Amino acid sequence: MGLIWFGGYKKNLPLMSNKRFEAFKTLVENIDIPVILLTYMNYKFFEKKEHPIHHAFNYLSANHKSDYLRAYMLHYYGGAYHDVKWRIKRWLY
């Protein structure tokens, strides 16, 4: 499952606030499936050479970058997406 976070992008800010990071930890601990967090530091590792990310990506806001990558990843890799939110139950029941 993929999560995407572009907070703190090119700023002197933490990647996530403490509250958001605590939510992320509950998600990873409780969802019971593998989790990949894409950020501005690693998203290029997932770019398909034969399907490059559009050049206008760099001009998008952080929210729109997340939206774009969500669609890109689901289209080319499949899987599932979850917002970075609190989670106390497994994904699969």
N, C-alpha and C positions, 0 to 999 in steps of 0.2 A: 504494500500500500504506500502511496506517495503523499507527502505533505510538502507544501511549498511555502517558503517564508522569505520575503524580500525586505523585511524591516531592517532599519539601520543601514540600508544600501548607500554606499559612498558618503556616509556621515560618521561623525565621531560618537555614535550611539551603540549600545549593545545590540547584538543580533535580535534578542527578544527581551522584553521586560521580565522581571522576576515572576510576575503573576502568569504571564503567557508561558514561560519556561516550565513552571509548575504544572500547568495544564498539559503541556507537551509530554512531560514525564508521566503523568497519569495515563495519557493515551498510549504511550509506548509500553508501560507496565501492564495495562489492562486489556488491550485490544486482542492480544494473543495471536497476532500474525506479524510477519516482518514489516518494518517501517523504514522508509527512506525519506530523509528530509532534504529537499532541494533548496539551495540558497544561491545568492549571487556568486558564492565562492566555488560551487561545484556543478552548477547546472550544465555547463559546457561538456562535461564528461558523458552526459546522456544524449547529446545532440547526435542525430544520425547523419553521417557524412552524405548520404544520398538524399537526405531531406533536411537541409540546413534551416536553422532558425532564421526567420525573416530579419533582414537588416534593420527594419524599423523597430525591432524589439527594444533596442537601446533607448528609444525615445518615449517608451511607455512609462506610466507611473508604476510604482511598486505593486499596487493592486492589479493593474492591467497585465503586468508581467506575470503575476501569479495565475491569472485567468488564462493567459496565452499558454503558459507552460502546462497547466492542468489539461487543457485540450490537446496539446502536443503529445504529452506523455500518455494519456489515455488512448489516443489515436494510434501511436506507434508502438506502445508497449503493453497496452491493456492494463488490467489490474483494477484498483479501486482508489478513491480519493477521499480524504477526510480533512476537514478544516482543523486547524490547531486549536482545539477546544478540549475541555475536561471530558474524560471518559472513565466510567467506573465498571463497565461491563464489556464482555468479549464481543467481538464483531460477529462471530458465528455462534449460534445458540444450539 
